Amino acid sequence: RYINSEGMEVGFLYDGQGTWTTLNYPGAYKTRAYGVDVSRGKVAGFYQDTAGAHAYIYDMSRSPSDPAAWTSLDYPGSNWTFAYGIDGDNIVGRYVIGNEKEIGFVYNYATGTWTQIDYSNTRTYVCDIEGQILVGLYEDETGKVHGFQSSITPLPPTITSFMINNGARSTASQNVTLNNTATNDPAEYIASESSSFTGAQWLPYASAPSFTLSPVPGTKRVYFKVRSPYGESAVVRDTIVLAFGPEIAVSQADVPIPDGSGSFDFGSVPVNTITQVTFTIENVGDTVLNLTELPPVTLSGAGAADFTLSDAPANSIAAGGSTTFTITFVPTAAGARSASVSIANTDADENPYDFTLTGTGVVIIQPIPAIERQALTALYNSTDGDHWANNSGWKAEPLGGDGFSMPGTEDSWYGISILNATVTAIDLNSNQLSGALPPQLMNLSGLTALDLCNNQLYTDDAALHAFLDTLQPDWEDCQTPLPLCLPAINLLLLGD
């Protein structure tokens, strides 16, 4: 790191041949670079902003000004995470709990796995890693600092993607390719149409091995896993249709709806409100598929009256072609509704093609005034609501146009109390709010109770300050202080 002309700490890369690259995490007031893995083109370190300290990974193939070059990392439950070393898929460092307890960690960024390294009841730092070897230091109960060397047990491989024929929906050939990616150096793979892998053998690992499907046409499900000397991966699976002749497939927004067991949920819809959804019928076979009844799609069941076929599909679909149909759902009363969809067709083994529709009619409670809703959403956005300890209800689906749960649901938002369609109380004590409070809070004219203690909040707005003081005179004094950027032990580690 170096100190720039504005007094900011900034990280850097120097290639030993005269080229310097400045590393400044976007929006941070301090950035430090500690570890580099040249073979992977990755840099690890940490940056600080108003919310705390955060580890990062920087991709050396991108410009530092490109936000996509940076990945921010926080140990779950901690606002203070520091990275010091990187090698392969692993990053090491420390995180802080409760402003006192400091614990080392190893983070595998390929699998997203955090592992604690804790040598004492006070402070443990993991300073660097090479292969499976860790080095670091810890402070014992007497205050003495000790170095340590340790090792981590290699993780078993993890499958990160798996597709048959690169995600194709159908094939006319029994011979397919099992496209896959995996971490942690798998040595072998096994594949089968049996979930128990009956009769299958382990084979040398490949990222695109061939596989022979059983000969009977229809939907084929292939199970796949890999292993290394350190263990096996979880089982993954994918499906593909082996089609000879016409073969029907139905989907919604590219999500398959299986024949017989499939269903689609319209979700919660206000009573007497129209919701329309379009479905796709594909012919993934190699000859023409015909829909044999009029109308081609029929609806039945106890709740069928609330569902309507508003746009019908074509009656004939060429091989590889598709058509669409639209179902309209208008709940006439509150409560669950369901209907059965049936599509008569010339597919040899899926005639008729059946699936279920469900939906729920809801009565919307009178919403609070728009200006009060805007004050609540401003509070959420200004204080890092996505990382509150509890933000239940605020973004429960379905969402309104502002990205929050539908108007009329505010009484279910955690910490908010509504009476007679106005906000009367906010209780977000100890909920990990951080940042500047928004001036829109002054628009909550019916607010009579407020508790914002034990967070990290502030305001520079004098009018807002006075407004808050009338509701909670000690709101500012009861905030959780920001911890020091670097404890004394870090000076031993960093040499500064």
Buried (B, 14 or more C-beta within 10 A) or exposed (E): BEEEEEEBBBBBBEEEEEEEBBBBBBEBBBBBBBBBBEEBEBBBBBBBBBBBBBBBBBBBEEEBEEEEBBEBBBBEEBBBBBBBBBBBBBBBBBBBEEBEBBBBBBBBBBBEEBBEBBBBEBBBBBBBBEEBEBBBBBBEEEEEBEEBEBEBEBBBBBBEEBBBBEEBBBBBEEEBBBBBEBBBBBEBBBBBBEEEBEEBEBEEBEEEBEBEBEEEBBBBEBBBBBBBEEEBBEBBBBEBBBBBBBBBBBBBEEEBBBBEEBEBEBBBBBBEEEBEBEBBBBBBBBBBBBBEEEEBBBBEBEBBEBBBBEEBBBBEBEBEBBBEBBBBBBBEEEEEBBBBBBBBBBBEEBBBBBBBBBBBBBEEBEBBBEEBBBBBBBBBBBBBBEEBEEBEBBBBEEEBEEEBBBBBBBBBBBBBBBEEBBBBBBBBBEBBBBBBBBBBBBBBEBBEEBBBBBBBBBBEBEEBBEBBEEBBEEBBEBBBEBBEBBBEBBEEBEEE
